[in-house]
């Protein structure tokens, strides 16, 4: 019986009805350790004999792929593939499939939850009251404020619509702007420099650059308004952590939120523990609806290639 390896943490811990379709197709489902990322050595031990691999965000290196003796397809239960050595996969003829758009609504709604939480100091207020204290921080209202989007694909477009519903203005930078997306007179595409310099809140919805450099480095932060809010529900590597800490300490960045980290769990906790930061453990696509869509799409992609 041909095997399929399943590694996303939520699936190894809780399973999912869509996985039953793999068994119905005559495939044996193999799980990595429940509820945690598999290590490189674990993947090397699990992949031999697997024709399919339903993958999460763990690192899939050339060394891992070298051990994949009969692997035909890696099917992500999300959209990002920067965790995969795509050159090594291509060299071995392994197809890579993505669940495009499956978690877009979940990530977009979490992004807006982050925005509301940071501009109104929700986490600080909750923690203060739980400590039997009474301290208030003055917030800002969103009406008339400018939201800058770096990346305006499926998720960015949803975030833009949410912002427009709050009577915000939206500036968006995207290397491939959608010509048909014109949701309002209060929305426009513009150069990255304009997004950085004119926005009150900046939200990241892009892939890491090919050169691996952060999109938000010291130069980018120097272009931003004093007191800007920075939201990152995309990739941890998009922001230079040392530059971010300096900007938070100085107040140039009034607050920051994170839902993605270079290492998960983080190995560098400095930003997470900063009093001007709200952090969540990569829960953007972790909703009932997003998980259902993503797993179903990932299984569809596996079966299409294997058949």
ABEGO torsion letter per residue (X at the ends): XBBBBBABAAAAAAEBAAAAAAAAAGBBBBBBBBGBBBBAAAAAAAABGBABBBBBABBBBAAAAAABAABABBBBABABAAABBAAAAAAAGBBBBBBBGAAAAAAAAAAAAAAAAAAAGAAAAAAAAAAGBBBBBBBBBABGBBBBBBEBBAAAAAAAAAAAAAGBBBBBBBABBBAABBABAABBBBBAAAAAAABABBBBABBBBAAGBBABBAAAAAABBBGBBBBBABBAAABBAAAAAAAAAAGABABBBBABBABOBBABAAAAABAABBBBBGAAABBAAAAAAAAAAAAAAAAAAAX
